[in-house]
């Protein structure tokens, strides 16, 4: 699974967040470290969402990939 992430250079290194997952962000001293950290953050985010919806009635929908011209 791939997620688009945004970067911002900071005095401490790099801030990184996932626009498609509100509140999912991390940081690192290098781009590589920040990518590793956001990968862990995404995994934790998705596990939390799954846990919060465990006893809820849910459905899945298929979304076709958006093409940007």
ROSEFI-631018 format. One line per field, with one value per atom (N, C-alpha, C): residue in one letter; x, y, z; atom name; residue number from 1. Coordinates in steps of 0.02 Angstrom, whole numbers, m for minus. Layout:
N
res	[a  ...]
c1	[X  ...]
c2	[Y  ...]
c3	[Z  ...]
atom	[CA  ...]
n	[NUM  ...]
This chain:
69
res	[x  x  x  x  x  x  x  x  x  x  x  x  x  x  x  x  x  x  x  x  x  x  x  x  x  x  x  x  x  x  x  x  x  x  x  x  x  x  x  x  x  x  x  x  x  x  x  x  x  x  x  x  x  x  x  x  x  x  x  x  x  x  x  x  x  x  x  x  x  x  x  x  x  x  x  x  x  x  x  x  x  x  x  x  x  x  x  x  x  x  x  x  x  x  x  x  x  x  x  x  x  x  x  x  x  x  x  x  x  x  x  x  x  x  x  x  x  x  x  x  x  x  x  x  x  x  x  x  x  x  x  x  x  x  x  x  x  x  x  x  x  x  x  x  x  x  x  x  x  x  x  x  x  x  x  x  x  x  x  x  x  x  x  x  x  x  x  x  x  x  x  x  x  x  x  x  x  x  x  x  x  x  x  x  x  x  x  x  x  x  x  x  x  x  x  x  x  x  x  x  x  x  x  x  x  x  x]
c1	[42  0  45  27  66  22  53  20  63  30  65  80  143  162  191  186  215  273  324  384  391  421  441  507  557  622  615  641  638  708  713  778  804  758  776  785  763  766  708  663  606  542  490  423  390  350  316  246  197  128  92  35  m5  m69  m76  m137  m201  m198  m257  m275  m233  m246  m238  m292  m287  m256  m207  m174  m116  m103  m48  14  62  122  180  240  300  357  417  475  537  592  656  712  772  830  848  833  846  782  781  722  710  763  757  727  753  726  653  636  567  520  543  502  492  544  536  487  494  450  377  366  296  266  307  282  255  292  269  206  204  146  84  91  35  9  55  35  m4  21  m14  m81  m84  m146  m199  m180  m228  m249  m203  m221  m271  m262  m307  m376  m379  m443  m479  m442  m471  m499  m461  m483  m547  m548  m606  m669  m661  m718  m733  m700  m707  m779  m818  m886  m939  m917  m962  m982  m1041  m1062  m1027  m989  m951  m961  m943  m944  m880  m864  m806  m832  m799  m815  m750  m757  m699  m693  m634  m622  m570  m588  m541  m488  m429  m373  m389  m373  m385  m326  m342  m291  m287  m227  m217  m183  m216  m190  m141]
c2	[m58  0  62  111  173  232  278  340  399  451  513  549  572  609  676  724  791  800  836  850  925  942  1011  1009  1043  1049  1094  1071  1110  1118  1157  1165  1099  1054  990  934  944  892  898  848  848  830  869  852  817  767  730  711  718  701  673  641  607  646  683  722  680  619  575  544  553  525  581  618  675  658  698  688  639  610  562  599  608  645  616  634  613  660  642  683  639  667  632  680  661  704  705  650  647  628  636  615  540  501  428  410  442  428  449  506  529  483  455  406  342  319  260  274  333  351  359  389  398  331  285  218  185  191  165  202  267  306  286  274  252  185  139  73  79  119  129  163  211  247  197  155  108  55  33  m15  16  80  115  122  140  146  79  26  m42  m59  m44  m58  m18  45  88  66  31  10  m65  m98  m171  m193  m162  m183  m143  m107  m66  m103  m87  m114  m73  m105  m70  m101  m64  m87  m65  m96  m76  m52  m1  23  24  13  15  85  112  179  172  193  190  244  229  276  340  396  461  477  499  517  593  620  692  708  746  762  820]
c3	[0  0  0  m39  m43  m22  13  33  12  m11  m28  37  45  105  85  129  118  167  144  183  195  251  263  300  272  304  365  422  483  511  564  597  626  644  674  623  562  511  462  463  417  454  442  464  405  418  365  388  343  361  300  315  263  254  198  188  190  169  167  234  285  351  403  416  461  528  548  611  609  552  545  522  567  551  591  571  607  588  606  591  592  570  571  557  575  562  488  452  380  345  278  240  250  247  255  323  376  443  448  419  423  385  328  291  331  365  408  464  494  549  527  469  447  427  403  388  452  507  571  595  585  605  566  501  459  484  497  521  587  633  697  688  643  628  604  555  527  577  620  673  721  737  783  751  688  653  653  640  639  709  760  829  846  828  843  806  750  710  716  762  769  777  819  833  794  744  704  640  615  550  496  454  404  335  284  214  181  126  86  19  m9  m75  m115  m179  m223  m253  m251  m278  m333  m393  m448  m439  m464  m458  m497  m466  m496  m543  m603  m651  m655  m646  m650  m716  m757  m823  m821]
atom	[N  CA  C  N  CA  C  N  CA  C  N  CA  C  N  CA  C  N  CA  C  N  CA  C  N  CA  C  N  CA  C  N  CA  C  N  CA  C  N  CA  C  N  CA  C  N  CA  C  N  CA  C  N  CA  C  N  CA  C  N  CA  C  N  CA  C  N  CA  C  N  CA  C  N  CA  C  N  CA  C  N  CA  C  N  CA  C  N  CA  C  N  CA  C  N  CA  C  N  CA  C  N  CA  C  N  CA  C  N  CA  C  N  CA  C  N  CA  C  N  CA  C  N  CA  C  N  CA  C  N  CA  C  N  CA  C  N  CA  C  N  CA  C  N  CA  C  N  CA  C  N  CA  C  N  CA  C  N  CA  C  N  CA  C  N  CA  C  N  CA  C  N  CA  C  N  CA  C  N  CA  C  N  CA  C  N  CA  C  N  CA  C  N  CA  C  N  CA  C  N  CA  C  N  CA  C  N  CA  C  N  CA  C  N  CA  C  N  CA  C  N  CA  C  N  CA  C  N  CA  C  N  CA  C  N  CA  C  N  CA  C]
n	[1  1  1  2  2  2  3  3  3  4  4  4  5  5  5  6  6  6  7  7  7  8  8  8  9  9  9  10  10  10  11  11  11  12  12  12  13  13  13  14  14  14  15  15  15  16  16  16  17  17  17  18  18  18  19  19  19  20  20  20  21  21  21  22  22  22  23  23  23  24  24  24  25  25  25  26  26  26  27  27  27  28  28  28  29  29  29  30  30  30  31  31  31  32  32  32  33  33  33  34  34  34  35  35  35  36  36  36  37  37  37  38  38  38  39  39  39  40  40  40  41  41  41  42  42  42  43  43  43  44  44  44  45  45  45  46  46  46  47  47  47  48  48  48  49  49  49  50  50  50  51  51  51  52  52  52  53  53  53  54  54  54  55  55  55  56  56  56  57  57  57  58  58  58  59  59  59  60  60  60  61  61  61  62  62  62  63  63  63  64  64  64  65  65  65  66  66  66  67  67  67  68  68  68  69  69  69]
